[in-house]
Amino acid sequence: MFSSLSNKVLVDTYFNAVKLELDEDFIKLLEEEIDRRGIQLDTVERMA
């Protein structure tokens, strides 16, 4: 579903969705794609 997004766009979308308190199911889908790609969110947060 999100395979056409770059890692940066995916992570930015995730953080914005959490910040804006969007639908939990949408956030869960983003988290699943982030996990599938092996992206470590705690590492990304420190880089931001």
LUMLUMDREN-2810 file (N, C-alpha, C; in Angstrom, 1 decimal):
<atoms>
<atom><aa>M</aa><ch>A</ch><at>N</at><xx>0.8</xx><yy>-1.2</yy><zz>0.0</zz></atom>
<atom><aa>M</aa><ch>A</ch><at>CA</at><xx>0.0</xx><yy>0.0</yy><zz>0.0</zz></atom>
<atom><aa>M</aa><ch>A</ch><at>C</at><xx>0.9</xx><yy>1.3</yy><zz>0.0</zz></atom>
<atom><aa>F</aa><ch>A</ch><at>N</at><xx>1.9</xx><yy>1.3</yy><zz>0.8</zz></atom>
<atom><aa>F</aa><ch>A</ch><at>CA</at><xx>2.8</xx><yy>2.5</yy><zz>0.9</zz></atom>
<atom><aa>F</aa><ch>A</ch><at>C</at><xx>4.1</xx><yy>2.3</yy><zz>0.2</zz></atom>
<atom><aa>S</aa><ch>A</ch><at>N</at><xx>4.2</xx><yy>1.2</yy><zz>-0.6</zz></atom>
<atom><aa>S</aa><ch>A</ch><at>CA</at><xx>5.5</xx><yy>0.9</yy><zz>-1.1</zz></atom>
<atom><aa>S</aa><ch>A</ch><at>C</at><xx>6.1</xx><yy>1.9</yy><zz>-2.1</zz></atom>
<atom><aa>S</aa><ch>A</ch><at>N</at><xx>5.3</xx><yy>2.8</yy><zz>-2.6</zz></atom>
<atom><aa>S</aa><ch>A</ch><at>CA</at><xx>5.8</xx><yy>3.9</yy><zz>-3.5</zz></atom>
<atom><aa>S</aa><ch>A</ch><at>C</at><xx>6.4</xx><yy>5.1</yy><zz>-2.7</zz></atom>
<atom><aa>L</aa><ch>A</ch><at>N</at><xx>6.1</xx><yy>5.1</yy><zz>-1.4</zz></atom>
<atom><aa>L</aa><ch>A</ch><at>CA</at><xx>6.7</xx><yy>6.2</yy><zz>-0.6</zz></atom>
<atom><aa>L</aa><ch>A</ch><at>C</at><xx>8.1</xx><yy>6.0</yy><zz>-0.3</zz></atom>
<atom><aa>S</aa><ch>A</ch><at>N</at><xx>8.9</xx><yy>7.0</yy><zz>-0.3</zz></atom>
<atom><aa>S</aa><ch>A</ch><at>CA</at><xx>10.3</xx><yy>6.9</yy><zz>0.2</zz></atom>
<atom><aa>S</aa><ch>A</ch><at>C</at><xx>10.3</xx><yy>6.7</yy><zz>1.7</zz></atom>
<atom><aa>N</aa><ch>A</ch><at>N</at><xx>11.3</xx><yy>6.2</yy><zz>2.3</zz></atom>
<atom><aa>N</aa><ch>A</ch><at>CA</at><xx>11.4</xx><yy>6.0</yy><zz>3.7</zz></atom>
<atom><aa>N</aa><ch>A</ch><at>C</at><xx>11.2</xx><yy>7.3</yy><zz>4.5</zz></atom>
<atom><aa>K</aa><ch>A</ch><at>N</at><xx>11.8</xx><yy>8.4</yy><zz>4.0</zz></atom>
<atom><aa>K</aa><ch>A</ch><at>CA</at><xx>11.6</xx><yy>9.7</yy><zz>4.6</zz></atom>
<atom><aa>K</aa><ch>A</ch><at>C</at><xx>10.2</xx><yy>10.2</yy><zz>4.6</zz></atom>
<atom><aa>V</aa><ch>A</ch><at>N</at><xx>9.5</xx><yy>10.1</yy><zz>3.5</zz></atom>
<atom><aa>V</aa><ch>A</ch><at>CA</at><xx>8.1</xx><yy>10.5</yy><zz>3.4</zz></atom>
<atom><aa>V</aa><ch>A</ch><at>C</at><xx>7.2</xx><yy>9.6</yy><zz>4.3</zz></atom>
<atom><aa>L</aa><ch>A</ch><at>N</at><xx>7.5</xx><yy>8.3</yy><zz>4.4</zz></atom>
<atom><aa>L</aa><ch>A</ch><at>CA</at><xx>6.8</xx><yy>7.4</yy><zz>5.2</zz></atom>
<atom><aa>L</aa><ch>A</ch><at>C</at><xx>6.9</xx><yy>7.8</yy><zz>6.7</zz></atom>
<atom><aa>V</aa><ch>A</ch><at>N</at><xx>8.1</xx><yy>8.0</yy><zz>7.1</zz></atom>
<atom><aa>V</aa><ch>A</ch><at>CA</at><xx>8.4</xx><yy>8.4</yy><zz>8.5</zz></atom>
<atom><aa>V</aa><ch>A</ch><at>C</at><xx>7.8</xx><yy>9.7</yy><zz>8.8</zz></atom>
<atom><aa>D</aa><ch>A</ch><at>N</at><xx>7.9</xx><yy>10.7</yy><zz>7.9</zz></atom>
<atom><aa>D</aa><ch>A</ch><at>CA</at><xx>7.3</xx><yy>12.0</yy><zz>8.1</zz></atom>
<atom><aa>D</aa><ch>A</ch><at>C</at><xx>5.8</xx><yy>11.9</yy><zz>8.3</zz></atom>
<atom><aa>T</aa><ch>A</ch><at>N</at><xx>5.2</xx><yy>11.1</yy><zz>7.4</zz></atom>
<atom><aa>T</aa><ch>A</ch><at>CA</at><xx>3.8</xx><yy>10.9</yy><zz>7.4</zz></atom>
<atom><aa>T</aa><ch>A</ch><at>C</at><xx>3.3</xx><yy>10.3</yy><zz>8.8</zz></atom>
<atom><aa>Y</aa><ch>A</ch><at>N</at><xx>4.1</xx><yy>9.3</yy><zz>9.2</zz></atom>
<atom><aa>Y</aa><ch>A</ch><at>CA</at><xx>3.8</xx><yy>8.7</yy><zz>10.5</zz></atom>
<atom><aa>Y</aa><ch>A</ch><at>C</at><xx>3.8</xx><yy>9.7</yy><zz>11.6</zz></atom>
<atom><aa>F</aa><ch>A</ch><at>N</at><xx>4.9</xx><yy>10.5</yy><zz>11.7</zz></atom>
<atom><aa>F</aa><ch>A</ch><at>CA</at><xx>5.0</xx><yy>11.4</yy><zz>12.8</zz></atom>
<atom><aa>F</aa><ch>A</ch><at>C</at><xx>3.9</xx><yy>12.5</yy><zz>12.8</zz></atom>
<atom><aa>N</aa><ch>A</ch><at>N</at><xx>3.6</xx><yy>12.9</yy><zz>11.6</zz></atom>
<atom><aa>N</aa><ch>A</ch><at>CA</at><xx>2.5</xx><yy>13.9</yy><zz>11.4</zz></atom>
<atom><aa>N</aa><ch>A</ch><at>C</at><xx>1.1</xx><yy>13.3</yy><zz>11.8</zz></atom>
<atom><aa>A</aa><ch>A</ch><at>N</at><xx>0.9</xx><yy>12.0</yy><zz>11.4</zz></atom>
<atom><aa>A</aa><ch>A</ch><at>CA</at><xx>-0.3</xx><yy>11.4</yy><zz>11.8</zz></atom>
<atom><aa>A</aa><ch>A</ch><at>C</at><xx>-0.5</xx><yy>11.3</yy><zz>13.3</zz></atom>
<atom><aa>V</aa><ch>A</ch><at>N</at><xx>0.6</xx><yy>10.9</yy><zz>13.9</zz></atom>
<atom><aa>V</aa><ch>A</ch><at>CA</at><xx>0.5</xx><yy>10.8</yy><zz>15.4</zz></atom>
<atom><aa>V</aa><ch>A</ch><at>C</at><xx>0.3</xx><yy>12.2</yy><zz>16.0</zz></atom>
<atom><aa>K</aa><ch>A</ch><at>N</at><xx>1.0</xx><yy>13.2</yy><zz>15.5</zz></atom>
<atom><aa>K</aa><ch>A</ch><at>CA</at><xx>0.9</xx><yy>14.6</yy><zz>16.0</zz></atom>
<atom><aa>K</aa><ch>A</ch><at>C</at><xx>-0.6</xx><yy>15.1</yy><zz>15.9</zz></atom>
<atom><aa>L</aa><ch>A</ch><at>N</at><xx>-1.2</xx><yy>14.8</yy><zz>14.7</zz></atom>
<atom><aa>L</aa><ch>A</ch><at>CA</at><xx>-2.5</xx><yy>15.3</yy><zz>14.4</zz></atom>
<atom><aa>L</aa><ch>A</ch><at>C</at><xx>-3.6</xx><yy>14.4</yy><zz>15.0</zz></atom>
<atom><aa>E</aa><ch>A</ch><at>N</at><xx>-3.2</xx><yy>13.3</yy><zz>15.6</zz></atom>
<atom><aa>E</aa><ch>A</ch><at>CA</at><xx>-4.1</xx><yy>12.3</yy><zz>16.2</zz></atom>
<atom><aa>E</aa><ch>A</ch><at>C</at><xx>-5.1</xx><yy>11.8</yy><zz>15.2</zz></atom>
<atom><aa>L</aa><ch>A</ch><at>N</at><xx>-4.5</xx><yy>11.4</yy><zz>14.0</zz></atom>
<atom><aa>L</aa><ch>A</ch><at>CA</at><xx>-5.4</xx><yy>10.8</yy><zz>13.0</zz></atom>
<atom><aa>L</aa><ch>A</ch><at>C</at><xx>-5.8</xx><yy>9.4</yy><zz>13.4</zz></atom>
<atom><aa>D</aa><ch>A</ch><at>N</at><xx>-6.6</xx><yy>8.8</yy><zz>12.6</zz></atom>
<atom><aa>D</aa><ch>A</ch><at>CA</at><xx>-7.2</xx><yy>7.5</yy><zz>12.9</zz></atom>
<atom><aa>D</aa><ch>A</ch><at>C</at><xx>-6.2</xx><yy>6.4</yy><zz>13.3</zz></atom>
<atom><aa>E</aa><ch>A</ch><at>N</at><xx>-6.5</xx><yy>5.7</yy><zz>14.3</zz></atom>
<atom><aa>E</aa><ch>A</ch><at>CA</at><xx>-5.5</xx><yy>4.7</yy><zz>14.9</zz></atom>
<atom><aa>E</aa><ch>A</ch><at>C</at><xx>-5.2</xx><yy>3.6</yy><zz>13.9</zz></atom>
<atom><aa>D</aa><ch>A</ch><at>N</at><xx>-6.2</xx><yy>3.2</yy><zz>13.1</zz></atom>
<atom><aa>D</aa><ch>A</ch><at>CA</at><xx>-6.0</xx><yy>2.2</yy><zz>12.0</zz></atom>
<atom><aa>D</aa><ch>A</ch><at>C</at><xx>-5.0</xx><yy>2.7</yy><zz>11.0</zz></atom>
<atom><aa>F</aa><ch>A</ch><at>N</at><xx>-5.1</xx><yy>4.0</yy><zz>10.6</zz></atom>
<atom><aa>F</aa><ch>A</ch><at>CA</at><xx>-4.1</xx><yy>4.5</yy><zz>9.6</zz></atom>
<atom><aa>F</aa><ch>A</ch><at>C</at><xx>-2.7</xx><yy>4.5</yy><zz>10.2</zz></atom>
<atom><aa>I</aa><ch>A</ch><at>N</at><xx>-2.6</xx><yy>5.0</yy><zz>11.4</zz></atom>
<atom><aa>I</aa><ch>A</ch><at>CA</at><xx>-1.3</xx><yy>5.0</yy><zz>12.1</zz></atom>
<atom><aa>I</aa><ch>A</ch><at>C</at><xx>-0.7</xx><yy>3.6</yy><zz>12.2</zz></atom>
<atom><aa>K</aa><ch>A</ch><at>N</at><xx>-1.6</xx><yy>2.6</yy><zz>12.5</zz></atom>
<atom><aa>K</aa><ch>A</ch><at>CA</at><xx>-1.2</xx><yy>1.2</yy><zz>12.6</zz></atom>
<atom><aa>K</aa><ch>A</ch><at>C</at><xx>-0.6</xx><yy>0.7</yy><zz>11.3</zz></atom>
<atom><aa>L</aa><ch>A</ch><at>N</at><xx>-1.3</xx><yy>1.1</yy><zz>10.2</zz></atom>
<atom><aa>L</aa><ch>A</ch><at>CA</at><xx>-0.8</xx><yy>0.7</yy><zz>8.8</zz></atom>
<atom><aa>L</aa><ch>A</ch><at>C</at><xx>0.6</xx><yy>1.3</yy><zz>8.6</zz></atom>
<atom><aa>L</aa><ch>A</ch><at>N</at><xx>0.7</xx><yy>2.5</yy><zz>8.9</zz></atom>
<atom><aa>L</aa><ch>A</ch><at>CA</at><xx>2.1</xx><yy>3.2</yy><zz>8.8</zz></atom>
<atom><aa>L</aa><ch>A</ch><at>C</at><xx>3.1</xx><yy>2.4</yy><zz>9.6</zz></atom>
<atom><aa>E</aa><ch>A</ch><at>N</at><xx>2.8</xx><yy>2.1</yy><zz>10.9</zz></atom>
<atom><aa>E</aa><ch>A</ch><at>CA</at><xx>3.7</xx><yy>1.4</yy><zz>11.7</zz></atom>
<atom><aa>E</aa><ch>A</ch><at>C</at><xx>4.1</xx><yy>0.1</yy><zz>11.1</zz></atom>
<atom><aa>E</aa><ch>A</ch><at>N</at><xx>3.1</xx><yy>-0.6</yy><zz>10.6</zz></atom>
<atom><aa>E</aa><ch>A</ch><at>CA</at><xx>3.4</xx><yy>-1.9</yy><zz>10.0</zz></atom>
<atom><aa>E</aa><ch>A</ch><at>C</at><xx>4.3</xx><yy>-1.8</yy><zz>8.8</zz></atom>
<atom><aa>E</aa><ch>A</ch><at>N</at><xx>4.2</xx><yy>-0.8</yy><zz>8.0</zz></atom>
<atom><aa>E</aa><ch>A</ch><at>CA</at><xx>5.0</xx><yy>-0.6</yy><zz>6.8</zz></atom>
<atom><aa>E</aa><ch>A</ch><at>C</at><xx>6.5</xx><yy>-0.2</yy><zz>7.3</zz></atom>
<atom><aa>I</aa><ch>A</ch><at>N</at><xx>6.5</xx><yy>0.6</yy><zz>8.3</zz></atom>
<atom><aa>I</aa><ch>A</ch><at>CA</at><xx>7.8</xx><yy>1.0</yy><zz>8.9</zz></atom>
<atom><aa>I</aa><ch>A</ch><at>C</at><xx>8.5</xx><yy>-0.2</yy><zz>9.4</zz></atom>
<atom><aa>D</aa><ch>A</ch><at>N</at><xx>7.8</xx><yy>-1.1</yy><zz>10.1</zz></atom>
<atom><aa>D</aa><ch>A</ch><at>CA</at><xx>8.4</xx><yy>-2.3</yy><zz>10.6</zz></atom>
<atom><aa>D</aa><ch>A</ch><at>C</at><xx>8.9</xx><yy>-3.2</yy><zz>9.5</zz></atom>
<atom><aa>R</aa><ch>A</ch><at>N</at><xx>8.0</xx><yy>-3.3</yy><zz>8.5</zz></atom>
<atom><aa>R</aa><ch>A</ch><at>CA</at><xx>8.3</xx><yy>-4.2</yy><zz>7.3</zz></atom>
<atom><aa>R</aa><ch>A</ch><at>C</at><xx>9.6</xx><yy>-3.8</yy><zz>6.7</zz></atom>
<atom><aa>R</aa><ch>A</ch><at>N</at><xx>9.9</xx><yy>-2.5</yy><zz>6.6</zz></atom>
<atom><aa>R</aa><ch>A</ch><at>CA</at><xx>11.1</xx><yy>-1.9</yy><zz>6.0</zz></atom>
<atom><aa>R</aa><ch>A</ch><at>C</at><xx>12.3</xx><yy>-2.0</yy><zz>7.0</zz></atom>
<atom><aa>G</aa><ch>A</ch><at>N</at><xx>12.1</xx><yy>-2.3</yy><zz>8.2</zz></atom>
<atom><aa>G</aa><ch>A</ch><at>CA</at><xx>13.2</xx><yy>-2.4</yy><zz>9.2</zz></atom>
<atom><aa>G</aa><ch>A</ch><at>C</at><xx>13.7</xx><yy>-1.1</yy><zz>9.7</zz></atom>
<atom><aa>I</aa><ch>A</ch><at>N</at><xx>12.8</xx><yy>0.0</yy><zz>9.6</zz></atom>
<atom><aa>I</aa><ch>A</ch><at>CA</at><xx>13.2</xx><yy>1.3</yy><zz>10.0</zz></atom>
<atom><aa>I</aa><ch>A</ch><at>C</at><xx>13.0</xx><yy>1.4</yy><zz>11.6</zz></atom>
<atom><aa>Q</aa><ch>A</ch><at>N</at><xx>14.0</xx><yy>1.8</yy><zz>12.2</zz></atom>
<atom><aa>Q</aa><ch>A</ch><at>CA</at><xx>13.9</xx><yy>2.0</yy><zz>13.7</zz></atom>
<atom><aa>Q</aa><ch>A</ch><at>C</at><xx>13.5</xx><yy>3.4</yy><zz>14.0</zz></atom>
<atom><aa>L</aa><ch>A</ch><at>N</at><xx>12.3</xx><yy>3.6</yy><zz>14.5</zz></atom>
<atom><aa>L</aa><ch>A</ch><at>CA</at><xx>11.7</xx><yy>4.9</yy><zz>14.8</zz></atom>
<atom><aa>L</aa><ch>A</ch><at>C</at><xx>12.5</xx><yy>5.6</yy><zz>15.9</zz></atom>
<atom><aa>D</aa><ch>A</ch><at>N</at><xx>13.0</xx><yy>4.9</yy><zz>16.9</zz></atom>
<atom><aa>D</aa><ch>A</ch><at>CA</at><xx>13.7</xx><yy>5.6</yy><zz>18.0</zz></atom>
<atom><aa>D</aa><ch>A</ch><at>C</at><xx>15.0</xx><yy>6.2</yy><zz>17.4</zz></atom>
<atom><aa>T</aa><ch>A</ch><at>N</at><xx>15.6</xx><yy>5.6</yy><zz>16.5</zz></atom>
<atom><aa>T</aa><ch>A</ch><at>CA</at><xx>16.8</xx><yy>6.1</yy><zz>15.8</zz></atom>
<atom><aa>T</aa><ch>A</ch><at>C</at><xx>16.5</xx><yy>7.4</yy><zz>15.0</zz></atom>
<atom><aa>V</aa><ch>A</ch><at>N</at><xx>15.4</xx><yy>7.3</yy><zz>14.3</zz></atom>
<atom><aa>V</aa><ch>A</ch><at>CA</at><xx>14.9</xx><yy>8.4</yy><zz>13.4</zz></atom>
<atom><aa>V</aa><ch>A</ch><at>C</at><xx>14.6</xx><yy>9.6</yy><zz>14.3</zz></atom>
<atom><aa>E</aa><ch>A</ch><at>N</at><xx>13.9</xx><yy>9.4</yy><zz>15.4</zz></atom>
<atom><aa>E</aa><ch>A</ch><at>CA</at><xx>13.6</xx><yy>10.5</yy><zz>16.3</zz></atom>
<atom><aa>E</aa><ch>A</ch><at>C</at><xx>14.8</xx><yy>11.3</yy><zz>16.8</zz></atom>
<atom><aa>R</aa><ch>A</ch><at>N</at><xx>15.9</xx><yy>10.5</yy><zz>17.1</zz></atom>
<atom><aa>R</aa><ch>A</ch><at>CA</at><xx>17.1</xx><yy>11.2</yy><zz>17.6</zz></atom>
<atom><aa>R</aa><ch>A</ch><at>C</at><xx>17.7</xx><yy>12.0</yy><zz>16.5</zz></atom>
<atom><aa>M</aa><ch>A</ch><at>N</at><xx>17.5</xx><yy>11.6</yy><zz>15.2</zz></atom>
<atom><aa>M</aa><ch>A</ch><at>CA</at><xx>18.1</xx><yy>12.3</yy><zz>14.1</zz></atom>
<atom><aa>M</aa><ch>A</ch><at>C</at><xx>17.4</xx><yy>13.6</yy><zz>13.7</zz></atom>
<atom><aa>A</aa><ch>A</ch><at>N</at><xx>16.1</xx><yy>13.6</yy><zz>14.1</zz></atom>
<atom><aa>A</aa><ch>A</ch><at>CA</at><xx>15.3</xx><yy>14.8</yy><zz>13.7</zz></atom>
<atom><aa>A</aa><ch>A</ch><at>C</at><xx>15.6</xx><yy>16.0</yy><zz>14.5</zz></atom>
</atoms>
